[in-house]
């Protein structure tokens, strides 16, 4: 997983890659004459955490190939980070349809990959910080950007069940939404075949 990095770290990576490529290792001493010790440690910590350089030993590093880094920026992070969240949430709307239908209905690609997630209003600050810490762009109720992003939907109450390790809107409501829109007919048919009727789905949710 590759994370976005601030400008100062990007310039440091450019310097390291220009001098050492992806084959030669280096130590933090390479920046001794450029920046102070605390800033040097910060730069290396950011680059390692973000996946732009990798440790090869206790005090040596190597640059990750730029093509791998760039491709990594468009990898889907949200499914991997959401189980780590410490606050209540629920994938909802099109994201819930996608999850319950085992991704037979896909609304995402590397160009645009939205996730719709209900969160408690009182936890909004937590979610802003949580997603920002993982370099995932977020918006409140509406928004869009290149690649992966999250639409946060603040609510007073959340109904959710655990499915595939993630909290998601209960199946009965998801099937109802899919059934009401012919665009999701394939997903609805898939879910009905797998889970049964709405009544049966309600029993499973309980």
Secondary structure, DSSP 8 states (H G I E B T S, - for coil): ------HHHHHHHHHHHHHHTTTS-B-GGGGTTTS-HHHHHHHHHHHHHHTSEEESSSS-EEE--HHHHHHHTTS--HHHHGGG--S-EEE-HHHHHHHHTTTSS----SSEEEEEEEEEGGGHHHHHHHHHHTT-EEEESS---SEEEEEEEEES----EEETTEEE--HHHHHHHHHH-GGGHHHHHHHHHHH-SHHHHHHHH-
